[in-house]
Amino acid sequence: MTDTDTSVLTAEVADVSPVPEAAVTPAVKEYELGFLLRAEEDKGKIAAVLKEHKVGVKSEGPLRRIALSYPIRKMTSAVFGFVRFQASPSTAKEIEKVLAIGDQALRSLLIKVPALTESRLPESGYQRRPRPTVPAPAPEKRLPPPGVLSNEALEKKIEEILQ
């Protein structure tokens, strides 16, 4: 995959400019669309749906072929990709309906990307706490419980009983 391949969706919807950060209103939210395609050539269908709904594409992930856990429409492998875009909730619902009904993608999933607030941002010096190390317990010596006979003593007892 080259850099030119990964930016095809952005290039195909280039006439629709992304919404600037300052202009994002509560009605416009950021979404991420994950999809499975039959072939890499089908990415134009996803771009056409986004262009039709006039959404602003912020970023996109590279397309890569993956093996499916179970067959989907008799396919055992698919091309996975994702796109982040900004749209109103009603537009996002429409895009989700179009992709669910149509044959543009084998599967698709649309999620709203949560906005990071100051309280949710990690601190700059954030580090994970180390796990406390607990020493392994020392193996205990097992002593035979009282009244247990050794093999030799057991054989003697058996011989006495049999005689």
C-alpha positions as CSV (number, residue, x, y, z in Angstrom):
1,M,0.0,0.0,0.0
2,T,1.4,3.4,-0.9
3,D,0.6,6.8,0.4
4,T,-1.3,7.6,-2.8
5,D,-3.5,4.5,-2.3
6,T,-4.4,5.4,1.2
7,S,-5.6,8.9,0.3
8,V,-7.9,7.9,-2.5
9,L,-11.1,8.5,-0.4
10,T,-9.9,11.9,0.6
11,A,-9.0,12.7,-3.0
12,E,-12.3,11.5,-4.3
13,V,-14.2,13.7,-1.9
14,A,-11.7,16.6,-2.2
15,D,-14.4,19.0,-3.4
16,V,-16.1,18.7,-0.1
17,S,-13.8,20.5,2.4
18,P,-13.6,19.3,5.9
19,V,-15.3,21.4,8.6
20,P,-12.8,23.5,10.5
21,E,-12.3,22.8,14.2
22,A,-13.6,26.2,15.2
23,A,-16.8,25.8,13.2
24,V,-17.8,22.5,14.8
25,T,-21.2,23.1,16.4
26,P,-23.1,20.8,18.7
27,A,-25.1,19.7,15.7
28,V,-22.0,18.5,13.8
29,K,-20.2,15.6,15.4
30,E,-17.2,13.5,14.5
31,Y,-17.9,9.9,13.3
32,E,-15.8,6.9,12.3
33,L,-17.0,4.5,9.6
34,G,-15.3,1.1,9.6
35,F,-16.1,-1.1,6.6
36,L,-15.3,-4.5,4.9
37,L,-15.1,-4.5,1.1
38,R,-14.9,-7.3,-1.4
39,A,-12.0,-5.7,-3.3
40,E,-9.9,-2.5,-3.0
41,E,-11.6,-1.2,-6.1
42,D,-14.9,-0.9,-4.1
43,K,-13.5,2.0,-2.0
44,G,-14.9,4.3,-4.7
45,K,-18.4,3.2,-3.7
46,I,-17.8,4.3,-0.1
47,A,-16.3,7.6,-1.3
48,A,-19.4,8.2,-3.5
49,V,-21.8,7.7,-0.5
50,L,-19.8,10.2,1.5
51,K,-19.6,12.6,-1.3
52,E,-23.4,12.3,-1.9
53,H,-24.1,13.2,1.7
54,K,-21.5,16.1,1.6
55,V,-19.6,15.2,4.7
56,G,-16.1,16.5,5.5
57,V,-13.6,13.7,5.6
58,K,-11.0,14.3,8.3
59,S,-8.8,11.3,8.0
60,E,-8.8,7.7,6.7
61,G,-6.9,4.5,7.5
62,P,-5.0,2.4,5.0
63,L,-6.9,-0.4,3.3
64,R,-5.6,-3.9,4.1
65,R,-6.8,-7.4,3.3
66,I,-7.8,-9.5,6.3
67,A,-9.1,-13.1,6.8
68,L,-12.6,-13.2,8.1
69,S,-13.6,-15.3,11.2
70,Y,-16.6,-16.7,9.3
71,P,-17.8,-16.3,5.7
72,I,-19.8,-13.2,4.9
73,R,-21.7,-13.5,1.6
74,K,-19.5,-16.5,0.8
75,M,-16.3,-14.5,1.1
76,T,-13.6,-15.7,3.5
77,S,-11.4,-12.6,3.2
78,A,-12.1,-8.9,2.8
79,V,-10.5,-5.5,2.6
80,F,-10.8,-3.5,5.8
81,G,-10.7,0.3,6.0
82,F,-12.0,3.2,8.0
83,V,-12.8,6.9,7.5
84,R,-13.2,9.7,10.1
85,F,-15.6,12.4,9.1
86,Q,-17.8,15.2,10.4
87,A,-21.5,15.3,9.9
88,S,-24.8,16.0,11.6
89,P,-26.4,13.1,13.4
90,S,-29.2,12.9,10.8
91,T,-26.7,12.7,8.0
92,A,-24.8,10.0,9.8
93,K,-28.0,7.9,10.2
94,E,-28.7,8.3,6.5
95,I,-25.1,7.1,5.6
96,E,-25.6,4.1,8.0
97,K,-28.9,3.2,6.3
98,V,-27.5,3.5,2.8
99,L,-24.5,1.2,3.6
100,A,-26.7,-1.3,5.4
101,I,-29.2,-1.6,2.5
102,G,-26.8,-1.2,-0.4
103,D,-24.1,-3.5,-1.7
104,Q,-21.2,-1.0,-1.3
105,A,-19.7,-2.9,1.6
106,L,-19.9,-6.4,3.1
107,R,-20.2,-5.0,6.6
108,S,-20.0,-1.5,8.0
109,L,-20.0,0.1,11.5
110,L,-20.6,3.7,12.2
111,I,-19.6,5.1,15.6
112,K,-19.5,8.5,17.1
113,V,-16.0,9.5,18.2
114,P,-16.1,10.7,21.8
115,A,-14.8,14.2,22.3
116,L,-11.8,14.5,24.6
117,T,-12.4,17.0,27.3
118,E,-9.7,18.4,29.6
119,S,-10.7,16.0,32.4
120,R,-10.3,13.0,30.1
121,L,-7.0,13.9,28.6
122,P,-4.0,12.0,30.1
123,E,-1.5,14.1,31.9
124,S,1.7,14.8,30.1
125,G,3.8,12.9,32.7
126,Y,1.3,10.0,32.9
127,Q,2.9,6.6,33.4
128,R,1.4,3.3,34.4
129,R,1.8,2.2,37.9
130,P,4.1,-0.8,38.2
131,R,2.4,-4.0,39.3
132,P,3.4,-5.0,42.8
133,T,5.7,-8.0,42.7
134,V,4.7,-10.8,45.0
135,P,7.3,-13.4,45.6
136,A,6.3,-16.9,44.7
137,P,5.4,-19.0,47.8
138,A,8.1,-21.5,48.8
139,P,7.2,-25.1,48.0
140,E,6.1,-27.0,51.1
141,K,7.6,-30.3,52.0
142,R,4.9,-32.9,52.1
143,L,5.2,-35.4,54.9
144,P,3.1,-38.5,54.8
145,P,0.1,-38.2,57.2
146,P,0.4,-40.3,60.3
147,G,-0.8,-43.8,59.9
148,V,0.3,-44.1,56.2
149,L,2.4,-47.1,55.5
150,S,5.3,-47.2,53.1
151,N,5.2,-49.7,50.2
152,E,7.4,-52.3,52.1
153,A,5.2,-52.1,55.2
154,L,2.1,-52.3,53.1
155,E,3.4,-55.5,51.4
156,K,4.1,-57.0,54.8
157,K,0.6,-56.3,56.0
158,I,-0.9,-57.9,52.9
159,E,1.3,-61.0,53.3
160,E,0.1,-61.3,57.0
161,I,-3.5,-61.0,56.0
162,L,-3.2,-63.5,53.2
163,Q,-1.6,-66.2,55.4
